[in-house]
């Protein structure tokens, strides 16, 4: 049996007021985040005297993220978006005649990430797509395309389009065998799927704080970079936060040791302040407990949706799905809007139908009620 997490519901304002099924879009905020917001506001009155406080909070958050990811010290850096994280790494890599292929999975990436991978063809990389079918991407098809010509394997841990959970450790193992790098977009996974970067074996793992990690603001992402890779990559577009010594800046850029070298200018501080409370909640409760409860609720959603005659766009098996279920309905935008008026939150994406992610503090009755309402609204 999974732990009863409904006891934590009282710590989230939106969960006290609504049935919240959209952590895959924007996570619920723990009440403690508002104390951090007030603390940030107070620093604004200090002006230049706030700089040391801001840097201290930045390093505190990096340290918490390293604990959360089981990442060695010095292997996590902050950027303003997942796309910026990807760009920082890819721009430091160059294609060669012998190794110029990027292997990825068709239609499972978030669109912004997909745009970045497509654009690398103008730099001399060749993009190889594994096609997806009704049952998702074939791991065998993907690993068969990874060979000595492969420079990068670019995959999501959980697809933003379908909720499919990819077997990254198996794929990364094959990439290492042929000397290719594995870059993982874990944005839809962190906070609801346990992520241990040492166990996954990926060279780079990228995530963000405003979805399942319950951070308040967009404008903040993080990346784990394997220490050996950091040593050999020099940032193509550096900035002063990536410098070896922030207090005695030399005329020429000297890369910091570790992942910090990939940071650029000073990061936005408000999202850094507003990410800490959610991260502390995850470390307190444990992602394993959240995952176990999530699987129970998503399984109930799957069984209930099928019983009501809906087609699902998410894999049925527990080991192949993240925290959301995609239900194929007509007029998903209309249904989502009608549900919002009833204090039930879901979201939609083109080709994904209704994206439904029951936050683990919800209960089974809310899942059943949501499905009843979707069925009723679908008949209108």
C-alpha positions in Angstrom: 0.0 0.0 0.0 1.1 3.6 -0.7 1.4 6.2 2.0 -1.7 8.4 2.6 -0.6 11.7 1.2 -3.9 13.5 1.6 -2.6 14.7 5.0 -0.3 17.1 3.1 -3.2 18.7 1.2 -3.7 21.4 3.8 -0.2 22.8 3.0 -1.2 23.8 -0.5 -3.7 26.7 -1.0 -4.8 25.5 -4.5 -5.5 22.0 -3.2 -7.6 23.3 -0.4 -9.8 25.1 -3.0 -9.8 23.0 -6.1 -9.3 19.5 -7.6 -5.9 20.0 -9.1 -4.9 17.8 -12.0 -2.3 20.0 -13.8 1.0 19.7 -12.0 2.4 18.7 -15.4 1.8 22.3 -16.4 2.2 24.3 -13.1 2.7 22.6 -9.8 0.7 23.5 -6.7 2.5 25.9 -4.3 3.3 24.9 -0.7 2.3 27.7 1.7 5.9 28.2 2.7 6.6 29.7 -0.7 4.9 32.9 0.3 7.3 33.4 3.3 10.1 33.0 0.8 8.4 35.6 -1.5 8.2 38.0 1.4 11.9 37.4 2.2 12.8 38.1 -1.4 10.8 41.3 -1.4 12.6 42.5 1.7 16.0 42.1 -0.1 14.8 44.5 -2.8 15.1 47.4 -0.3 18.8 46.5 0.2 19.8 47.1 -3.4 23.6 46.5 -3.7 23.7 45.0 -0.2 21.5 42.2 -1.4 24.1 40.7 -3.8 25.7 38.5 -1.1 22.3 37.3 0.0 21.2 36.5 -3.5 24.4 34.5 -4.3 24.1 32.6 -1.0 20.5 31.6 -1.9 21.6 30.6 -5.4 24.3 28.3 -4.0 21.8 26.9 -1.4 19.4 25.9 -4.1 22.1 24.3 -6.2 23.1 22.3 -3.1 19.5 21.2 -2.5 19.2 20.1 -6.1 22.4 18.1 -5.9 21.0 16.2 -2.9 17.7 15.8 -4.7 19.3 14.3 -7.8 22.0 12.3 -5.9 24.5 14.4 -7.9 28.1 14.9 -6.8 28.9 18.4 -5.5 29.7 20.8 -8.3 27.7 19.0 -11.0 24.5 21.2 -11.0 24.1 24.6 -12.6 21.1 27.0 -13.0 19.9 28.6 -16.2 16.7 30.5 -17.2 15.1 27.7 -19.2 15.5 24.1 -20.3 16.2 25.3 -23.8 19.0 27.5 -22.5 20.5 24.5 -20.7 20.4 22.4 -23.9 22.0 25.3 -25.9 24.8 25.8 -23.4 25.9 22.1 -23.8 25.2 21.7 -27.5 27.0 24.9 -28.5 30.1 23.6 -26.9 30.0 20.5 -29.1 31.1 20.3 -32.7 30.2 17.7 -35.3 33.0 15.8 -37.1 33.1 13.8 -40.2 33.2 10.6 -38.2 30.7 11.6 -35.5 27.9 14.0 -36.4 24.6 12.3 -35.7 22.0 13.3 -33.1 19.6 10.4 -32.4 16.2 11.4 -30.9 12.6 10.4 -30.7 10.0 11.8 -33.0 7.2 13.8 -31.4 8.0 13.0 -27.8 10.0 16.2 -27.0 8.6 19.4 -25.7 8.3 21.7 -28.7 10.9 24.2 -27.6 13.5 21.4 -27.2 12.5 20.0 -30.6 13.2 23.4 -32.2 16.7 23.4 -30.8 17.5 19.9 -32.0 16.2 20.6 -35.5 18.3 23.7 -35.7 21.5 21.8 -35.1 21.3 20.5 -38.7 22.5 24.0 -39.9 25.6 23.4 -37.8 26.5 20.2 -39.6 24.8 17.7 -37.4 22.5 15.0 -38.9 19.2 14.4 -37.1 18.0 10.8 -36.9 14.4 10.4 -35.6 13.0 7.2 -34.1 9.3 7.2 -35.3 6.6 6.7 -32.7 3.5 4.6 -33.0 0.4 3.9 -31.0 2.4 2.1 -28.3 5.1 4.8 -28.2 8.8 4.6 -29.2 10.5 1.3 -29.6 13.6 1.1 -27.4 15.0 -1.5 -29.8 14.6 0.9 -32.7 16.3 3.6 -30.8 19.3 1.6 -29.6 19.7 0.1 -33.0 20.3 3.6 -34.4 23.0 4.4 -31.9 26.4 3.6 -33.3 30.0 5.0 -33.7 28.6 7.9 -35.8 26.4 9.1 -33.0 27.5 12.2 -31.2 24.4 12.8 -29.1 21.4 10.8 -27.9 18.7 13.3 -27.0 15.6 11.9 -25.2 13.0 13.0 -22.7 12.7 11.0 -19.5 8.9 11.6 -19.6 7.2 12.9 -22.8 5.3 16.2 -22.5 3.2 14.9 -25.4 2.0 11.5 -24.1 3.3 11.0 -20.6 5.5 8.1 -21.7 8.4 7.2 -19.4 11.5 6.3 -21.3 14.0 3.6 -20.2 16.9 6.1 -20.0 19.4 3.9 -18.2 19.2 1.3 -20.9 19.5 3.8 -23.7 22.4 5.7 -21.9 24.3 2.3 -21.5 24.2 1.8 -25.3 25.3 5.3 -25.9 28.3 4.9 -23.6 29.3 1.7 -25.4 29.8 3.7 -28.7 31.2 6.9 -27.1 28.1 9.0 -27.6 26.7 11.5 -25.1 23.2 11.2 -23.6 21.3 14.4 -22.9 18.0 13.9 -21.1 15.1 16.3 -20.7 13.6 15.4 -17.4 11.4 18.4 -17.0 8.2 16.3 -16.9 9.7 13.8 -14.6 11.5 15.6 -11.7 9.3 15.7 -8.7 7.0 12.8 -9.6 9.4 10.1 -10.9 12.5 9.4 -8.7 15.6 10.7 -10.5 19.1 9.5 -9.5 21.6 10.8 -12.0 24.3 8.3 -11.0 21.9 5.4 -11.6 20.6 6.8 -14.9 24.1 7.2 -16.3 23.2 10.2 -18.5 25.9 12.7 -19.3 23.5 15.7 -19.0 20.1 15.8 -17.3 17.9 18.9 -17.5 14.9 19.9 -15.5 12.9 22.7 -14.1 11.1 23.6 -10.9 7.7 25.0 -11.7 5.9 21.7 -12.6 6.0 18.6 -10.3 8.6 20.3 -8.2 6.1 22.9 -7.0 8.2 26.0 -7.7 6.3 29.3 -8.2 7.8 30.9 -11.2 9.0 30.1 -14.7 12.4 31.5 -15.6 14.5 28.9 -13.8 15.9 25.5 -15.0 18.8 23.4 -13.8 21.2 21.0 -15.4 23.3 18.2 -14.1 26.5 17.8 -16.1 28.8 14.8 -15.6 32.0 16.1 -14.1 34.2 14.5 -16.7 32.2 16.2 -19.5 32.4 19.6 -17.7 36.2 19.3 -17.6 36.5 18.9 -21.4 33.8 21.3 -22.6 34.5 25.0 -22.8 31.3 27.2 -22.9 30.9 28.8 -26.3 28.8 31.7 -24.8 30.2 32.3 -21.3 29.1 34.8 -18.7 30.4 36.1 -15.4 28.5 33.7 -13.1 30.4 30.9 -15.0 33.7 32.5 -14.2 36.2 30.7 -11.9 36.2 33.6 -9.4 33.2 36.0 -9.1 35.0 38.5 -6.9 38.3 38.9 -8.9 37.2 38.7 -12.5 40.1 38.5 -14.9 40.0 40.3 -18.3 39.7 36.9 -20.0 37.1 34.2 -19.1 38.4 31.4 -16.9 35.8 28.6 -16.7 34.7 27.6 -13.2 35.3 24.1 -12.1 32.2 21.9 -12.7 28.8 22.6 -14.1 28.8 26.3 -13.0 30.9 27.2 -16.0 27.8 26.8 -18.1 25.9 29.6 -16.3 26.0 33.0 -17.9 24.8 36.3 -16.3 23.2 36.7 -13.0 20.1 34.5 -12.8 16.6 35.9 -12.0 16.5 35.7 -8.2 12.7 35.7 -7.6 12.2 32.1 -9.1 15.3 31.0 -7.1 13.7 32.2 -3.9 10.3 30.7 -4.9 11.8 27.2 -5.8 13.1 26.3 -2.4 9.8 25.5 -0.5 8.7 23.0 -3.2 12.1 21.3 -3.2 12.1 21.1 0.6 8.7 19.5 0.5 9.9 16.9 -2.0 12.9 16.1 0.2 10.7 15.8 3.3 8.0 13.5 1.8 10.2 11.7 -0.7 9.6 11.4 -4.4 9.3 7.6 -4.0 6.2 8.1 -1.9 4.8 10.6 -4.3 5.5 8.2 -7.2 3.8 5.3 -5.5 0.6 7.4 -4.9 0.7 8.8 -8.4 0.8 5.4 -9.9 -2.3 4.4 -7.9 -4.2 7.4 -9.0 -3.2 7.3 -12.7 -4.0 3.6 -12.8 -7.5 4.4 -11.5 -7.8 7.1 -14.1 -6.8 4.7 -16.9 -9.2 2.0 -15.8 -12.0 4.5 -15.3 -11.4 6.2 -18.6 -11.4 2.9 -20.5 -14.6 1.8 -18.7 -16.2 5.0 -19.9 -15.2 4.3 -23.5 -12.3 6.8 -23.9 -9.2 6.1 -25.9 -5.9 6.8 -24.0 -2.8 8.3 -25.5 -0.6 7.3 -22.6 1.0 3.8 -22.1 -1.0 1.6 -19.8 1.9 -0.1 -18.0 3.0 1.6 -14.8 6.7 1.4 -15.7 6.1 3.2 -19.0 4.2 6.3 -17.7 5.1 9.4 -15.7 2.6 11.4 -13.7 -0.1 12.3 -16.2 -2.7 10.5 -18.4 -3.7 11.8 -21.8 -7.3 11.2 -22.6 -8.5 11.5 -26.2 -11.7 13.6 -26.4 -13.4 15.8 -28.9 -13.2 19.5 -28.2 -10.7 19.2 -25.3 -10.4 23.0 -24.9 -14.2 23.3 -24.3 -14.2 20.5 -21.8 -11.1 21.9 -19.9 -12.8 25.3 -19.7 -16.1 23.8 -18.4 -14.2 21.8 -15.8 -12.3 24.9 -14.6 -15.6 26.6 -14.0 -16.4 23.6 -11.6 -13.1 24.1 -9.8 -11.4 21.1 -11.5 -8.1 21.8 -13.3 -6.9 19.9 -16.3 -5.0 21.1 -19.4 -4.7 20.4 -23.1 -2.1 20.3 -25.8 -2.5 19.8 -29.6 -2.5 16.1 -30.2 -2.5 15.2 -26.5 -6.2 15.5 -25.8 -6.9 16.2 -22.1 -3.7 16.0 -20.0 -4.7 14.9 -16.6 -2.1 14.7 -13.8 -3.7 13.9 -10.4 -1.5 15.5 -7.8 -0.6 12.7 -5.2 -2.4 14.6 -2.4 -5.8 14.1 -4.1 -8.0 11.1 -3.5 -9.7 8.5 -5.6 -13.2 10.1 -5.3 -11.9 13.2 -7.1 -10.5 11.0 -9.9 -13.8 9.3 -10.3 -15.7 12.6 -10.3 -13.5 14.1 -12.9 -14.0 11.1 -15.2 -17.8 11.4 -14.7 -17.7 15.0 -15.6 -15.5 14.4 -18.7 -18.0 11.8 -19.8 -21.0 14.1 -19.3 -19.3 17.0 -21.0 -18.3 14.8 -24.0 -21.9 14.0 -24.7 -22.9 17.7 -25.0 
